[in-house]
Amino acid sequence: MSKRRYTTYLPGAPPASKACWALPATPEGARRGRRLLGECLNRWRVGPHTVADAEIIAAEYLANAALHSGSRTPHGMVLSVHTGHRDAGPYLRVEVADRGTWKPPAPRLEPDHRAESGRGVAMVAHLASDYGLLHQPAEGTRAWAELPL
């Protein structure tokens, strides 16, 4: 299956735009992060399809951090977004970091359709041009995904 590509011009955003929010690692923090991301990307005049994809990815990563990180501190997870440019063209990177000590399971690209969870990695893989997960026991977990602009 081919990746969806969106061409977006960012007239209201500087060449490299950045935003970052510290959030509680709770379901409410996850909802707030998704809303803040959408508002930010709309201010940057990112195309609506890219905004929707970024919100879905952020919601998945934030929900995982809230559920699995074990951190209930006021700033238990951090959502960040930035734009950049490579030889392949401009991109938008969404990243969620938490200080949790859990070890992520091996990703399943073929989800069990009977399970109530486990579809997140497949969904992110479908939407993003690149994605990854970095777990460092002393520092926590960082999940990221990039979308073409």
HELIX and SHEET records of a PDB file:
HELIX    1   1 PRO A   27  ARG A   43  1                                  17    
HELIX    2   2 PRO A   48  HIS A   68  1                                  21    
HELIX    3   3 GLY A  120  LEU A  127  1                                   8    
SHEET    1   A 5 LYS A  18  LEU A  23  0                                        
SHEET    2   A 5 MET A  77  ARG A  86 -1                                        
SHEET    3   A 5 GLY A  89  ASP A  98 -1                                        
SHEET    4   A 5 GLY A 140  PRO A 148 -1                                        
SHEET    5   A 5 ASP A 130  GLN A 136 -1                                        
END                                                                             
